[in-house]
Amino acid sequence: MATTKKIETLVALNAQIVALQAQAEALRKQEIAQVIAQAKEAIRHYGLTAVDLGFVKAMGRPKKSATGAPIAVKLSKRKGPGAKPAARPAKFKDEQGHTWSGIGKRPDWFKAALAAGKSLDDLLIKG
């Protein structure tokens, strides 16, 4: 009899926990909505941009924030749209002259050489 009562109490407590967690999540969502509304209002009021807030990087000349202060932004070293980064020196080479810097996806020739029994050390350019 006492065990049945404990089980009923445990079930009731677990039900309360679930209900309280749902209530807490609803309050959290409501608070988040209020914070977002306040942030949007401040952004509109001060005329802030995504660059001002640090969400995106500025391109070209540094822009000024709503306060008139220059924005410190790290610019890309690439010159112009579609510019490719400088080539990296080769780190691996096979007998056919294929090379790979070791950065990015392994090329097919490299995977084939490993499958054929070569080791990383065998393909490493020494010197």
The 8 nearest C-alpha neighbors of each residue, nearest first, counted from 0:
[[1, 3, 2, 4, 5, 6, 7, 8],
 [2, 0, 4, 3, 5, 6, 7, 8],
 [1, 3, 5, 4, 0, 6, 7, 8],
 [4, 2, 6, 0, 1, 5, 7, 8],
 [3, 5, 7, 1, 2, 6, 8, 0],
 [6, 4, 8, 2, 7, 3, 9, 1],
 [5, 7, 9, 3, 8, 4, 10, 2],
 [8, 6, 4, 10, 5, 9, 11, 3],
 [7, 9, 5, 11, 6, 10, 12, 4],
 [10, 8, 6, 12, 11, 7, 5, 13],
 [9, 11, 7, 13, 8, 12, 6, 14],
 [12, 10, 8, 14, 9, 13, 7, 15],
 [13, 11, 15, 9, 14, 10, 8, 16],
 [12, 14, 16, 10, 15, 11, 9, 17],
 [13, 15, 11, 17, 12, 16, 10, 18],
 [16, 14, 12, 18, 13, 17, 19, 11],
 [17, 15, 13, 19, 14, 18, 20, 12],
 [16, 18, 20, 14, 15, 19, 13, 21],
 [17, 19, 15, 21, 16, 20, 22, 14],
 [20, 18, 22, 16, 21, 17, 15, 23],
 [21, 19, 23, 17, 22, 18, 16, 24],
 [22, 20, 24, 18, 19, 23, 25, 17],
 [21, 23, 19, 25, 20, 24, 18, 26],
 [22, 24, 20, 26, 25, 21, 19, 27],
 [25, 23, 27, 21, 26, 22, 20, 28],
 [24, 26, 22, 28, 27, 23, 21, 29],
 [27, 25, 29, 23, 24, 28, 30, 22],
 [26, 28, 24, 30, 29, 25, 23, 31],
 [29, 27, 31, 25, 26, 30, 32, 24],
 [28, 30, 26, 32, 27, 31, 25, 33],
 [31, 29, 33, 27, 32, 28, 26, 34],
 [30, 32, 34, 28, 33, 29, 35, 27],
 [31, 33, 29, 35, 30, 34, 36, 28],
 [34, 32, 30, 36, 31, 35, 37, 29],
 [33, 35, 31, 37, 36, 32, 38, 30],
 [34, 36, 38, 32, 37, 33, 39, 31],
 [35, 37, 33, 39, 34, 38, 32, 40],
 [38, 36, 34, 40, 35, 39, 33, 41],
 [37, 39, 35, 41, 40, 36, 34, 42],
 [40, 38, 42, 36, 41, 37, 35, 43],
 [39, 41, 37, 43, 38, 42, 44, 36],
 [42, 40, 44, 38, 43, 39, 45, 37],
 [43, 41, 47, 39, 40, 45, 44, 46],
 [44, 42, 46, 40, 41, 45, 39, 47],
 [45, 43, 41, 42, 46, 40, 47, 39],
 [46, 44, 42, 47, 43, 41, 65, 66],
 [47, 45, 43, 42, 44, 65, 48, 41],
 [48, 46, 42, 45, 51, 65, 43, 49],
 [49, 47, 51, 50, 52, 46, 42, 64],
 [48, 50, 52, 54, 51, 55, 53, 47],
 [49, 51, 53, 55, 48, 52, 54, 56],
 [52, 50, 48, 49, 53, 64, 47, 70],
 [51, 53, 49, 50, 54, 48, 47, 55],
 [52, 54, 50, 51, 55, 49, 56, 72],
 [53, 55, 49, 52, 50, 56, 51, 48],
 [56, 54, 50, 53, 49, 57, 52, 51],
 [55, 57, 50, 72, 58, 73, 53, 54],
 [58, 56, 50, 72, 55, 59, 61, 74],
 [59, 57, 56, 74, 60, 61, 75, 72],
 [58, 60, 61, 57, 74, 62, 75, 56],
 [61, 59, 62, 58, 57, 74, 72, 63],
 [62, 60, 70, 59, 69, 63, 57, 72],
 [63, 61, 70, 69, 60, 64, 57, 50],
 [62, 64, 69, 67, 68, 70, 65, 61],
 [63, 65, 67, 66, 68, 51, 69, 70],
 [64, 66, 67, 47, 46, 45, 63, 68],
 [67, 65, 64, 68, 63, 45, 69, 47],
 [68, 66, 64, 63, 65, 69, 62, 70],
 [67, 69, 63, 64, 66, 70, 65, 62],
 [70, 68, 63, 62, 64, 71, 67, 61],
 [69, 71, 63, 72, 62, 64, 61, 68],
 [72, 70, 69, 73, 61, 62, 57, 63],
 [71, 73, 70, 74, 56, 57, 61, 53],
 [74, 72, 75, 71, 56, 57, 76, 58],
 [75, 73, 72, 76, 58, 57, 56, 59],
 [74, 76, 77, 73, 58, 78, 56, 59],
 [77, 75, 74, 78, 84, 73, 79, 82],
 [78, 76, 75, 82, 79, 84, 83, 80],
 [77, 79, 82, 76, 80, 75, 81, 83],
 [80, 78, 82, 77, 81, 83, 76, 75],
 [81, 79, 82, 78, 77, 83, 75, 58],
 [80, 82, 83, 79, 78, 77, 84, 75],
 [83, 81, 80, 79, 77, 78, 84, 85],
 [82, 84, 81, 85, 77, 86, 78, 80],
 [85, 83, 86, 77, 82, 76, 87, 78],
 [84, 86, 87, 83, 77, 82, 88, 76],
 [87, 85, 84, 88, 83, 100, 89, 99],
 [86, 88, 100, 85, 89, 102, 84, 90],
 [89, 87, 100, 90, 86, 99, 98, 101],
 [88, 90, 100, 99, 98, 91, 87, 92],
 [89, 91, 100, 124, 123, 99, 101, 88],
 [92, 90, 123, 122, 99, 124, 98, 89],
 [93, 91, 98, 122, 97, 124, 96, 123],
 [92, 94, 96, 95, 97, 122, 98, 91],
 [95, 93, 96, 92, 97, 122, 98, 112],
 [96, 94, 93, 97, 92, 98, 108, 112],
 [97, 95, 94, 93, 92, 98, 91, 99],
 [96, 98, 92, 93, 95, 99, 108, 94],
 [99, 97, 92, 91, 89, 96, 93, 100],
 [98, 100, 89, 91, 101, 90, 92, 97],
 [101, 99, 89, 90, 102, 88, 87, 91],
 [100, 102, 99, 90, 103, 91, 105, 89],
 [103, 101, 100, 104, 99, 105, 87, 90],
 [104, 102, 105, 101, 100, 106, 99, 87],
 [103, 105, 106, 102, 101, 107, 99, 109],
 [104, 106, 109, 103, 107, 110, 101, 102],
 [107, 105, 109, 108, 104, 110, 99, 111],
 [106, 108, 110, 109, 111, 105, 112, 104],
 [109, 107, 111, 106, 110, 112, 97, 93],
 [110, 108, 112, 106, 107, 111, 105, 113],
 [109, 111, 107, 113, 112, 108, 114, 106],
 [110, 112, 114, 108, 109, 113, 107, 115],
 [113, 111, 115, 109, 114, 110, 117, 108],
 [114, 112, 117, 110, 116, 115, 111, 118],
 [113, 115, 111, 116, 112, 110, 117, 109],
 [116, 114, 112, 113, 117, 111, 110, 118],
 [115, 117, 113, 114, 118, 112, 111, 121],
 [118, 116, 113, 112, 115, 121, 119, 114],
 [117, 119, 121, 120, 113, 116, 122, 112],
 [120, 118, 122, 121, 123, 117, 113, 91],
 [119, 121, 123, 118, 122, 117, 124, 91],
 [122, 120, 118, 119, 123, 117, 124, 93],
 [123, 121, 91, 119, 92, 120, 93, 124],
 [122, 124, 91, 120, 121, 90, 125, 119],
 [125, 123, 91, 90, 92, 122, 126, 89],
 [126, 124, 123, 90, 91, 122, 120, 121],
 [125, 124, 123, 90, 91, 89, 92, 122]]
